[in-house]
């Protein structure tokens, strides 16, 4: 980090109050005067989510001690090693929330700006400073209030702090604009799907059972067996992960068990509509992907169904799109069988699912509109990722003085 003569290396504890939150206990759960508090699940990198907030008992004195003020910075005290120290600035009203002991509160004094301190903490997270001082217990790393308070902080004159914050805020504003654009596009897409798959919705078409629209419904070969990737030219069987991301991942394959016979008719090919039929997670059962490209010699797994559409009345890409629409997804979930340990979607039950059936021409038009929306979302997401990477790199450069943006004459 910077070795500029303007930098004063000061322990964090001298720049503000460092305090851990209140410990959750059975008595606090049952106490009177329940009050909302923030915990690790609420604090993400650079933002706090004020939804899914729990409550516990706080006395009036504890609300003073553990109450939050605008400008307070909350850091994850207990997390995975790579995320311990993840932080965000509290921006709600004073006293509206308290916080739990899974978080550390840093309340800056007049020597350091909250926004500048947050940039330093983000830099420490990325560069491994927090991970280096954390203590590991089983799968959880603990930052430790005392260890955090002892870290040497690169204190700059407040004028320089503000200039760094201003430079980074201009990029953050661009990020927020792109995030809002992506959210709007996703909302439009969701609205299209909702209308598309609702009875007598956008398509104006009645609902038709899948059994009348499919040529066949296939299940693949057993995928249990030795791990490992097949050699070039060998047949392989797809892993479940090839489908669950929503896009066919041809890298998620494994060797075919030695006792299983190769069945070339079950080879995955472009345009296949694949659906997860069994999984321990109900969220993943019914996951869909439409194969865009597939290498040769990858076989269908017995954990997945292939839905082969009757091309005269049903476009495969339309089928893949409509099966994830909210109204249709609710039908699919209602057909699940099994226990909490294993959920499955029986083939015959799936055939009873109903979808709207406009003309094939109209189906392809709807798919084209959705695809255009997806391409725009992907472009925006790529731009956002690059901007975030630029901002993170610029933070590191500014704090290391590799970018001459501070100027020589910054004043207090």
C-alpha beads as a LAMMPS data file, in Angstrom:
LAMMPS data file: protein, C-alpha beads

412 atoms
411 bonds

1 atom types
1 bond types

-500.0 500.0 xlo xhi
-500.0 500.0 ylo yhi
-500.0 500.0 zlo zhi

Masses

1 110.0

Atoms # bond

1 1 1 0.000 0.000 0.000
2 1 1 1.040 3.642 -0.287
3 1 1 4.352 4.874 1.123
4 1 1 3.618 8.551 0.328
5 1 1 4.756 11.067 2.970
6 1 1 1.104 12.148 3.140
7 1 1 0.188 8.765 4.592
8 1 1 0.092 8.254 8.342
9 1 1 -0.155 4.629 9.435
10 1 1 -2.606 4.558 12.313
11 1 1 -4.216 1.596 14.150
12 1 1 -7.879 1.285 13.226
13 1 1 -8.870 1.680 16.891
14 1 1 -7.521 5.262 16.861
15 1 1 -9.777 6.241 13.964
16 1 1 -13.085 5.216 15.472
17 1 1 -14.929 2.876 17.776
18 1 1 -14.630 -0.874 17.122
19 1 1 -17.366 -2.931 18.765
20 1 1 -18.881 -6.379 18.231
21 1 1 -22.642 -6.799 18.482
22 1 1 -24.955 -8.525 20.920
23 1 1 -24.865 -12.302 21.159
24 1 1 -28.044 -14.129 20.243
25 1 1 -29.252 -16.377 23.092
26 1 1 -32.413 -18.262 24.083
27 1 1 -33.202 -15.565 26.638
28 1 1 -32.868 -12.802 24.032
29 1 1 -35.242 -14.673 21.721
30 1 1 -37.864 -14.868 24.462
31 1 1 -37.307 -11.438 26.020
32 1 1 -39.716 -8.551 25.830
33 1 1 -38.843 -5.481 23.746
34 1 1 -37.995 -7.422 20.583
35 1 1 -36.086 -5.237 18.151
36 1 1 -34.711 -5.773 14.607
37 1 1 -31.018 -6.516 14.245
38 1 1 -28.623 -7.059 11.344
39 1 1 -26.464 -10.158 10.943
40 1 1 -23.983 -11.615 8.456
41 1 1 -26.752 -12.543 5.997
42 1 1 -27.686 -8.858 5.704
43 1 1 -24.195 -7.466 5.025
44 1 1 -22.843 -7.897 1.503
45 1 1 -19.913 -6.239 -0.204
46 1 1 -20.758 -2.551 -0.350
47 1 1 -24.449 -2.954 0.458
48 1 1 -26.774 -3.913 3.281
49 1 1 -30.037 -5.740 2.646
50 1 1 -32.723 -4.689 5.096
51 1 1 -35.055 -7.576 4.246
52 1 1 -35.225 -10.885 6.092
53 1 1 -34.250 -9.109 9.296
54 1 1 -34.555 -11.037 12.567
55 1 1 -35.477 -9.696 16.004
56 1 1 -34.292 -10.297 19.563
57 1 1 -34.654 -8.576 22.901
58 1 1 -32.710 -5.332 23.513
59 1 1 -33.037 -3.241 26.636
60 1 1 -33.134 0.519 26.253
61 1 1 -29.476 0.689 27.318
62 1 1 -28.511 -2.020 24.811
63 1 1 -30.270 -0.138 22.045
64 1 1 -27.982 2.786 22.779
65 1 1 -24.907 0.540 22.834
66 1 1 -25.768 -1.560 19.786
67 1 1 -27.891 0.907 17.837
68 1 1 -26.599 1.898 14.411
69 1 1 -26.017 5.396 13.040
70 1 1 -25.652 6.504 9.403
71 1 1 -22.000 6.191 8.432
72 1 1 -21.307 3.166 10.646
73 1 1 -19.469 0.394 8.808
74 1 1 -20.454 -3.215 9.500
75 1 1 -17.917 -5.975 8.831
76 1 1 -18.552 -9.719 8.812
77 1 1 -16.812 -11.069 11.921
78 1 1 -17.567 -14.727 11.189
79 1 1 -17.564 -15.942 7.581
80 1 1 -15.747 -18.197 5.164
81 1 1 -12.077 -17.274 4.957
82 1 1 -12.361 -15.508 1.613
83 1 1 -15.356 -13.428 2.778
84 1 1 -14.428 -12.597 6.376
85 1 1 -14.286 -8.816 6.716
86 1 1 -16.830 -8.180 3.948
87 1 1 -18.272 -4.767 4.757
88 1 1 -20.857 -2.113 3.971
89 1 1 -21.919 1.308 5.251
90 1 1 -25.146 1.583 7.244
91 1 1 -27.452 4.145 5.597
92 1 1 -30.748 3.923 7.439
93 1 1 -32.065 6.118 10.230
94 1 1 -30.246 6.298 13.552
95 1 1 -31.462 3.642 15.956
96 1 1 -33.646 1.859 13.397
97 1 1 -31.543 -1.342 13.676
98 1 1 -29.125 -2.958 16.105
99 1 1 -26.594 -5.654 15.162
100 1 1 -25.509 -9.129 16.245
101 1 1 -22.075 -10.296 17.389
102 1 1 -21.468 -11.977 14.017
103 1 1 -20.706 -8.418 12.888
104 1 1 -18.137 -5.817 13.920
105 1 1 -19.141 -2.166 13.896
106 1 1 -16.601 0.503 12.998
107 1 1 -17.859 3.995 13.830
108 1 1 -15.395 6.512 12.333
109 1 1 -14.330 9.589 14.239
110 1 1 -13.599 12.913 12.565
111 1 1 -10.227 11.815 11.226
112 1 1 -11.533 9.440 8.564
113 1 1 -14.478 9.509 6.140
114 1 1 -16.776 6.506 6.179
115 1 1 -16.644 6.201 2.392
116 1 1 -12.827 6.253 2.377
117 1 1 -12.614 3.717 5.209
118 1 1 -14.972 1.444 3.293
119 1 1 -12.677 1.595 0.235
120 1 1 -9.719 0.579 2.401
121 1 1 -11.692 -2.308 3.902
122 1 1 -12.709 -3.508 0.417
123 1 1 -9.040 -3.367 -0.582
124 1 1 -8.071 -5.390 2.498
125 1 1 -10.698 -8.008 1.642
126 1 1 -9.436 -8.415 -1.932
127 1 1 -5.757 -8.349 -1.031
128 1 1 -6.094 -10.952 1.738
129 1 1 -5.318 -8.699 4.712
130 1 1 -8.450 -9.825 6.554
131 1 1 -7.882 -13.488 5.685
132 1 1 -4.318 -13.252 7.016
133 1 1 -5.401 -12.161 10.511
134 1 1 -8.550 -14.319 10.740
135 1 1 -8.669 -17.352 13.014
136 1 1 -10.201 -20.492 11.511
137 1 1 -12.575 -22.679 13.535
138 1 1 -14.017 -25.634 11.569
139 1 1 -15.491 -24.044 8.408
140 1 1 -15.838 -20.514 9.829
141 1 1 -13.131 -17.848 9.992
142 1 1 -13.328 -15.135 12.662
143 1 1 -11.922 -11.675 12.051
144 1 1 -11.716 -10.723 15.728
145 1 1 -12.466 -7.227 16.956
146 1 1 -9.075 -6.780 18.636
147 1 1 -7.128 -8.060 15.619
148 1 1 -9.114 -5.778 13.313
149 1 1 -8.647 -2.795 15.630
150 1 1 -4.859 -3.334 15.621
151 1 1 -4.498 -3.216 11.822
152 1 1 -2.483 -0.242 10.563
153 1 1 -4.709 2.006 8.459
154 1 1 -3.331 4.287 5.676
155 1 1 -4.682 7.620 6.873
156 1 1 -4.557 10.439 4.333
157 1 1 -5.510 14.096 4.797
158 1 1 -9.286 14.416 4.561
159 1 1 -9.008 16.405 1.334
160 1 1 -7.201 13.500 -0.313
161 1 1 -9.709 11.052 1.147
162 1 1 -12.543 13.027 -0.417
163 1 1 -10.850 13.190 -3.807
164 1 1 -10.399 9.417 -3.862
165 1 1 -14.031 8.936 -2.853
166 1 1 -15.208 11.341 -5.582
167 1 1 -13.230 9.516 -8.299
168 1 1 -14.660 6.161 -7.282
169 1 1 -18.191 7.504 -6.828
170 1 1 -18.300 8.511 -10.503
171 1 1 -17.707 4.874 -11.456
172 1 1 -20.175 3.665 -8.826
173 1 1 -22.817 5.910 -10.379
174 1 1 -22.221 4.266 -13.750
175 1 1 -22.550 0.854 -12.067
176 1 1 -25.892 1.825 -10.548
177 1 1 -27.142 2.945 -13.939
178 1 1 -26.237 -0.382 -15.540
179 1 1 -27.720 -2.316 -12.603
180 1 1 -30.985 -0.406 -13.033
181 1 1 -30.975 -1.144 -16.769
182 1 1 -30.415 -4.876 -16.154
183 1 1 -33.188 -4.941 -13.542
184 1 1 -35.573 -3.267 -15.995
185 1 1 -34.699 -5.713 -18.775
186 1 1 -35.209 -8.684 -16.464
187 1 1 -38.540 -7.279 -15.351
188 1 1 -39.616 -6.902 -18.980
189 1 1 -38.509 -10.472 -19.724
190 1 1 -40.348 -11.855 -16.704
191 1 1 -43.459 -9.949 -17.746
192 1 1 -43.226 -11.446 -21.229
193 1 1 -42.916 -14.964 -19.828
194 1 1 -45.778 -14.420 -17.414
195 1 1 -48.051 -13.216 -20.183
196 1 1 -46.793 -15.831 -22.615
197 1 1 -47.621 -18.814 -20.427
198 1 1 -50.820 -17.610 -18.745
199 1 1 -54.068 -19.110 -20.051
200 1 1 -55.481 -16.770 -22.705
201 1 1 -52.561 -14.436 -22.065
202 1 1 -50.328 -12.753 -24.652
203 1 1 -50.535 -15.665 -27.051
204 1 1 -54.327 -15.806 -26.787
205 1 1 -54.012 -19.578 -27.087
206 1 1 -55.737 -22.259 -25.012
207 1 1 -53.608 -24.548 -22.842
208 1 1 -52.606 -27.896 -24.370
209 1 1 -51.204 -30.944 -22.512
210 1 1 -47.591 -31.845 -23.315
211 1 1 -48.580 -35.420 -24.149
212 1 1 -50.236 -34.061 -27.298
213 1 1 -47.145 -32.077 -28.318
214 1 1 -44.217 -34.456 -27.806
215 1 1 -42.870 -37.120 -30.131
216 1 1 -41.220 -38.812 -27.185
217 1 1 -39.898 -38.343 -23.685
218 1 1 -36.559 -40.060 -23.023
219 1 1 -34.467 -40.914 -19.972
220 1 1 -30.750 -41.606 -20.305
221 1 1 -28.239 -44.127 -19.016
222 1 1 -27.125 -44.557 -15.390
223 1 1 -24.560 -41.923 -14.481
224 1 1 -23.393 -43.470 -11.211
225 1 1 -19.887 -44.778 -11.409
226 1 1 -16.230 -43.719 -11.483
227 1 1 -15.388 -40.062 -11.698
228 1 1 -13.115 -38.668 -14.358
229 1 1 -13.365 -37.115 -17.795
230 1 1 -13.470 -39.417 -20.825
231 1 1 -10.468 -39.479 -23.110
232 1 1 -10.726 -37.816 -26.541
233 1 1 -12.952 -39.903 -28.790
234 1 1 -14.518 -41.821 -25.899
235 1 1 -18.193 -41.681 -25.033
236 1 1 -19.162 -39.789 -21.872
237 1 1 -22.339 -39.177 -19.899
238 1 1 -23.506 -35.736 -18.858
239 1 1 -23.399 -34.668 -15.223
240 1 1 -26.420 -33.062 -13.619
241 1 1 -24.592 -29.741 -13.488
242 1 1 -24.668 -29.609 -17.278
243 1 1 -28.366 -28.644 -17.046
244 1 1 -28.918 -26.841 -13.762
245 1 1 -27.295 -23.555 -14.783
246 1 1 -29.952 -23.070 -17.460
247 1 1 -27.361 -23.279 -20.251
248 1 1 -25.992 -26.627 -21.396
249 1 1 -22.444 -26.962 -20.069
250 1 1 -20.623 -29.491 -22.219
251 1 1 -17.689 -29.491 -19.783
252 1 1 -19.818 -31.209 -17.125
253 1 1 -19.334 -34.800 -18.312
254 1 1 -17.870 -37.987 -16.858
255 1 1 -16.861 -41.448 -17.941
256 1 1 -19.588 -43.976 -18.630
257 1 1 -19.630 -46.742 -15.997
258 1 1 -17.904 -49.835 -17.380
259 1 1 -20.985 -52.024 -16.961
260 1 1 -23.225 -49.660 -18.970
261 1 1 -23.698 -50.174 -22.690
262 1 1 -23.277 -47.194 -25.014
263 1 1 -26.554 -46.195 -26.687
264 1 1 -25.813 -43.813 -29.561
265 1 1 -29.510 -42.934 -29.933
266 1 1 -29.236 -41.120 -26.581
267 1 1 -26.458 -38.804 -27.780
268 1 1 -27.056 -35.138 -26.875
269 1 1 -27.517 -32.902 -29.893
270 1 1 -28.239 -29.280 -30.749
271 1 1 -31.824 -28.229 -29.994
272 1 1 -32.456 -30.863 -27.308
273 1 1 -34.726 -29.739 -24.469
274 1 1 -33.391 -31.246 -21.241
275 1 1 -35.102 -31.299 -17.837
276 1 1 -33.804 -32.528 -14.466
277 1 1 -36.179 -35.255 -13.270
278 1 1 -34.694 -36.201 -9.871
279 1 1 -32.608 -34.414 -7.252
280 1 1 -32.255 -33.944 -3.522
281 1 1 -33.136 -30.270 -3.951
282 1 1 -36.698 -29.447 -4.994
283 1 1 -35.393 -26.186 -6.441
284 1 1 -33.363 -28.078 -9.052
285 1 1 -35.990 -30.614 -10.087
286 1 1 -37.571 -29.398 -13.308
287 1 1 -34.529 -27.267 -14.222
288 1 1 -34.468 -26.701 -17.989
289 1 1 -31.899 -26.035 -20.664
290 1 1 -32.022 -26.029 -24.437
291 1 1 -28.803 -27.339 -25.983
292 1 1 -27.195 -24.684 -28.161
293 1 1 -23.989 -26.542 -29.024
294 1 1 -22.817 -29.997 -27.935
295 1 1 -19.646 -31.941 -28.705
296 1 1 -20.101 -35.429 -30.079
297 1 1 -20.373 -38.560 -27.943
298 1 1 -22.097 -37.130 -24.844
299 1 1 -24.979 -39.280 -23.666
300 1 1 -28.139 -38.403 -21.786
301 1 1 -28.121 -39.181 -18.037
302 1 1 -30.822 -41.104 -16.203
303 1 1 -31.222 -38.067 -13.922
304 1 1 -32.458 -36.024 -16.863
305 1 1 -35.313 -36.274 -19.360
306 1 1 -35.116 -35.252 -23.001
307 1 1 -38.326 -33.724 -24.345
308 1 1 -38.532 -34.260 -28.096
309 1 1 -41.124 -31.894 -29.555
310 1 1 -43.419 -32.664 -32.472
311 1 1 -41.821 -30.203 -34.903
312 1 1 -45.099 -29.745 -36.775
313 1 1 -46.724 -27.955 -33.837
314 1 1 -44.015 -27.101 -31.296
315 1 1 -40.708 -25.260 -31.588
316 1 1 -38.069 -26.681 -29.161
317 1 1 -36.784 -23.243 -28.159
318 1 1 -40.346 -22.129 -27.390
319 1 1 -40.867 -25.257 -25.288
320 1 1 -37.695 -24.514 -23.323
321 1 1 -38.816 -20.929 -22.701
322 1 1 -42.399 -21.662 -21.724
323 1 1 -41.466 -24.441 -19.287
324 1 1 -39.696 -21.935 -16.991
325 1 1 -42.556 -19.416 -17.059
326 1 1 -44.161 -18.910 -13.604
327 1 1 -47.574 -20.396 -14.411
328 1 1 -46.040 -23.521 -15.975
329 1 1 -43.367 -23.862 -13.288
330 1 1 -46.101 -23.960 -10.635
331 1 1 -47.722 -26.841 -12.510
332 1 1 -44.406 -28.699 -12.622
333 1 1 -43.766 -28.248 -8.899
334 1 1 -47.246 -29.573 -8.116
335 1 1 -46.280 -32.875 -9.791
336 1 1 -43.222 -33.544 -7.621
337 1 1 -43.104 -36.834 -5.733
338 1 1 -40.792 -38.084 -2.997
339 1 1 -39.500 -36.946 0.372
340 1 1 -37.257 -34.172 1.603
341 1 1 -34.250 -36.356 0.770
342 1 1 -35.120 -37.045 -2.870
343 1 1 -37.612 -35.328 -5.141
344 1 1 -38.605 -36.592 -8.553
345 1 1 -40.821 -35.618 -11.447
346 1 1 -42.524 -38.711 -12.964
347 1 1 -42.593 -38.762 -16.754
348 1 1 -46.331 -39.396 -16.983
349 1 1 -47.007 -36.529 -14.589
350 1 1 -44.922 -34.193 -16.726
351 1 1 -46.968 -35.110 -19.791
352 1 1 -50.071 -33.709 -18.095
353 1 1 -48.512 -30.223 -17.841
354 1 1 -50.369 -27.739 -20.031
355 1 1 -48.781 -24.957 -22.073
356 1 1 -50.240 -22.358 -24.462
357 1 1 -49.916 -23.348 -28.126
358 1 1 -49.863 -20.498 -30.632
359 1 1 -48.801 -21.142 -34.217
360 1 1 -45.211 -22.238 -34.804
361 1 1 -44.549 -18.899 -36.508
362 1 1 -45.796 -17.047 -33.438
363 1 1 -43.743 -19.324 -31.172
364 1 1 -40.579 -18.447 -33.081
365 1 1 -41.407 -14.752 -32.937
366 1 1 -41.788 -14.956 -29.147
367 1 1 -38.507 -16.864 -28.844
368 1 1 -36.727 -14.248 -30.972
369 1 1 -37.963 -11.437 -28.714
370 1 1 -36.834 -13.292 -25.588
371 1 1 -33.456 -14.078 -27.174
372 1 1 -32.937 -10.411 -28.061
373 1 1 -33.712 -9.474 -24.477
374 1 1 -31.263 -12.124 -23.212
375 1 1 -28.506 -10.809 -25.498
376 1 1 -28.991 -7.279 -24.224
377 1 1 -28.946 -8.456 -20.601
378 1 1 -25.737 -10.397 -21.300
379 1 1 -24.085 -7.341 -22.876
380 1 1 -25.098 -5.145 -19.956
381 1 1 -23.910 -7.758 -17.434
382 1 1 -20.562 -8.044 -19.220
383 1 1 -20.184 -4.261 -19.178
384 1 1 -21.060 -4.185 -15.476
385 1 1 -18.503 -6.893 -14.668
386 1 1 -15.777 -4.983 -16.517
387 1 1 -16.715 -1.741 -14.777
388 1 1 -16.598 -3.410 -11.360
389 1 1 -13.216 -4.892 -12.204
390 1 1 -11.988 -1.456 -13.299
391 1 1 -13.301 0.137 -10.104
392 1 1 -11.657 -2.510 -7.906
393 1 1 -8.368 -2.091 -9.749
394 1 1 -8.593 1.673 -9.488
395 1 1 -9.193 1.463 -5.731
396 1 1 -6.047 -0.628 -5.417
397 1 1 -4.109 1.788 -7.624
398 1 1 -5.280 4.855 -5.764
399 1 1 -4.406 3.352 -2.417
400 1 1 -1.031 2.320 -3.820
401 1 1 -0.485 5.682 -5.552
402 1 1 0.080 4.081 -8.948
403 1 1 -2.420 6.532 -10.470
404 1 1 -1.514 10.235 -10.304
405 1 1 -5.033 11.407 -9.548
406 1 1 -4.503 12.718 -6.039
407 1 1 -2.334 15.604 -7.158
408 1 1 0.475 17.112 -5.227
409 1 1 -1.378 19.911 -3.537
410 1 1 -4.431 18.340 -1.876
411 1 1 -5.370 20.305 1.183
412 1 1 -7.188 19.478 4.391

Bonds

1 1 1 2
2 1 2 3
3 1 3 4
4 1 4 5
5 1 5 6
6 1 6 7
7 1 7 8
8 1 8 9
9 1 9 10
10 1 10 11
11 1 11 12
12 1 12 13
13 1 13 14
14 1 14 15
15 1 15 16
16 1 16 17
17 1 17 18
18 1 18 19
19 1 19 20
20 1 20 21
21 1 21 22
22 1 22 23
23 1 23 24
24 1 24 25
25 1 25 26
26 1 26 27
27 1 27 28
28 1 28 29
29 1 29 30
30 1 30 31
31 1 31 32
32 1 32 33
33 1 33 34
34 1 34 35
35 1 35 36
36 1 36 37
37 1 37 38
38 1 38 39
39 1 39 40
40 1 40 41
41 1 41 42
42 1 42 43
43 1 43 44
44 1 44 45
45 1 45 46
46 1 46 47
47 1 47 48
48 1 48 49
49 1 49 50
50 1 50 51
51 1 51 52
52 1 52 53
53 1 53 54
54 1 54 55
55 1 55 56
56 1 56 57
57 1 57 58
58 1 58 59
59 1 59 60
60 1 60 61
61 1 61 62
62 1 62 63
63 1 63 64
64 1 64 65
65 1 65 66
66 1 66 67
67 1 67 68
68 1 68 69
69 1 69 70
70 1 70 71
71 1 71 72
72 1 72 73
73 1 73 74
74 1 74 75
75 1 75 76
76 1 76 77
77 1 77 78
78 1 78 79
79 1 79 80
80 1 80 81
81 1 81 82
82 1 82 83
83 1 83 84
84 1 84 85
85 1 85 86
86 1 86 87
87 1 87 88
88 1 88 89
89 1 89 90
90 1 90 91
91 1 91 92
92 1 92 93
93 1 93 94
94 1 94 95
95 1 95 96
96 1 96 97
97 1 97 98
98 1 98 99
99 1 99 100
100 1 100 101
101 1 101 102
102 1 102 103
103 1 103 104
104 1 104 105
105 1 105 106
106 1 106 107
107 1 107 108
108 1 108 109
109 1 109 110
110 1 110 111
111 1 111 112
112 1 112 113
113 1 113 114
114 1 114 115
115 1 115 116
116 1 116 117
117 1 117 118
118 1 118 119
119 1 119 120
120 1 120 121
121 1 121 122
122 1 122 123
123 1 123 124
124 1 124 125
125 1 125 126
126 1 126 127
127 1 127 128
128 1 128 129
129 1 129 130
130 1 130 131
131 1 131 132
132 1 132 133
133 1 133 134
134 1 134 135
135 1 135 136
136 1 136 137
137 1 137 138
138 1 138 139
139 1 139 140
140 1 140 141
141 1 141 142
142 1 142 143
143 1 143 144
144 1 144 145
145 1 145 146
146 1 146 147
147 1 147 148
148 1 148 149
149 1 149 150
150 1 150 151
151 1 151 152
152 1 152 153
153 1 153 154
154 1 154 155
155 1 155 156
156 1 156 157
157 1 157 158
158 1 158 159
159 1 159 160
160 1 160 161
161 1 161 162
162 1 162 163
163 1 163 164
164 1 164 165
165 1 165 166
166 1 166 167
167 1 167 168
168 1 168 169
169 1 169 170
170 1 170 171
171 1 171 172
172 1 172 173
173 1 173 174
174 1 174 175
175 1 175 176
176 1 176 177
177 1 177 178
178 1 178 179
179 1 179 180
180 1 180 181
181 1 181 182
182 1 182 183
183 1 183 184
184 1 184 185
185 1 185 186
186 1 186 187
187 1 187 188
188 1 188 189
189 1 189 190
190 1 190 191
191 1 191 192
192 1 192 193
193 1 193 194
194 1 194 195
195 1 195 196
196 1 196 197
197 1 197 198
198 1 198 199
199 1 199 200
200 1 200 201
201 1 201 202
202 1 202 203
203 1 203 204
204 1 204 205
205 1 205 206
206 1 206 207
207 1 207 208
208 1 208 209
209 1 209 210
210 1 210 211
211 1 211 212
212 1 212 213
213 1 213 214
214 1 214 215
215 1 215 216
216 1 216 217
217 1 217 218
218 1 218 219
219 1 219 220
220 1 220 221
221 1 221 222
222 1 222 223
223 1 223 224
224 1 224 225
225 1 225 226
226 1 226 227
227 1 227 228
228 1 228 229
229 1 229 230
230 1 230 231
231 1 231 232
232 1 232 233
233 1 233 234
234 1 234 235
235 1 235 236
236 1 236 237
237 1 237 238
238 1 238 239
239 1 239 240
240 1 240 241
241 1 241 242
242 1 242 243
243 1 243 244
244 1 244 245
245 1 245 246
246 1 246 247
247 1 247 248
248 1 248 249
249 1 249 250
250 1 250 251
251 1 251 252
252 1 252 253
253 1 253 254
254 1 254 255
255 1 255 256
256 1 256 257
257 1 257 258
258 1 258 259
259 1 259 260
260 1 260 261
261 1 261 262
262 1 262 263
263 1 263 264
264 1 264 265
265 1 265 266
266 1 266 267
267 1 267 268
268 1 268 269
269 1 269 270
270 1 270 271
271 1 271 272
272 1 272 273
273 1 273 274
274 1 274 275
275 1 275 276
276 1 276 277
277 1 277 278
278 1 278 279
279 1 279 280
280 1 280 281
281 1 281 282
282 1 282 283
283 1 283 284
284 1 284 285
285 1 285 286
286 1 286 287
287 1 287 288
288 1 288 289
289 1 289 290
290 1 290 291
291 1 291 292
292 1 292 293
293 1 293 294
294 1 294 295
295 1 295 296
296 1 296 297
297 1 297 298
298 1 298 299
299 1 299 300
300 1 300 301
301 1 301 302
302 1 302 303
303 1 303 304
304 1 304 305
305 1 305 306
306 1 306 307
307 1 307 308
308 1 308 309
309 1 309 310
310 1 310 311
311 1 311 312
312 1 312 313
313 1 313 314
314 1 314 315
315 1 315 316
316 1 316 317
317 1 317 318
318 1 318 319
319 1 319 320
320 1 320 321
321 1 321 322
322 1 322 323
323 1 323 324
324 1 324 325
325 1 325 326
326 1 326 327
327 1 327 328
328 1 328 329
329 1 329 330
330 1 330 331
331 1 331 332
332 1 332 333
333 1 333 334
334 1 334 335
335 1 335 336
336 1 336 337
337 1 337 338
338 1 338 339
339 1 339 340
340 1 340 341
341 1 341 342
342 1 342 343
343 1 343 344
344 1 344 345
345 1 345 346
346 1 346 347
347 1 347 348
348 1 348 349
349 1 349 350
350 1 350 351
351 1 351 352
352 1 352 353
353 1 353 354
354 1 354 355
355 1 355 356
356 1 356 357
357 1 357 358
358 1 358 359
359 1 359 360
360 1 360 361
361 1 361 362
362 1 362 363
363 1 363 364
364 1 364 365
365 1 365 366
366 1 366 367
367 1 367 368
368 1 368 369
369 1 369 370
370 1 370 371
371 1 371 372
372 1 372 373
373 1 373 374
374 1 374 375
375 1 375 376
376 1 376 377
377 1 377 378
378 1 378 379
379 1 379 380
380 1 380 381
381 1 381 382
382 1 382 383
383 1 383 384
384 1 384 385
385 1 385 386
386 1 386 387
387 1 387 388
388 1 388 389
389 1 389 390
390 1 390 391
391 1 391 392
392 1 392 393
393 1 393 394
394 1 394 395
395 1 395 396
396 1 396 397
397 1 397 398
398 1 398 399
399 1 399 400
400 1 400 401
401 1 401 402
402 1 402 403
403 1 403 404
404 1 404 405
405 1 405 406
406 1 406 407
407 1 407 408
408 1 408 409
409 1 409 410
410 1 410 411
411 1 411 412
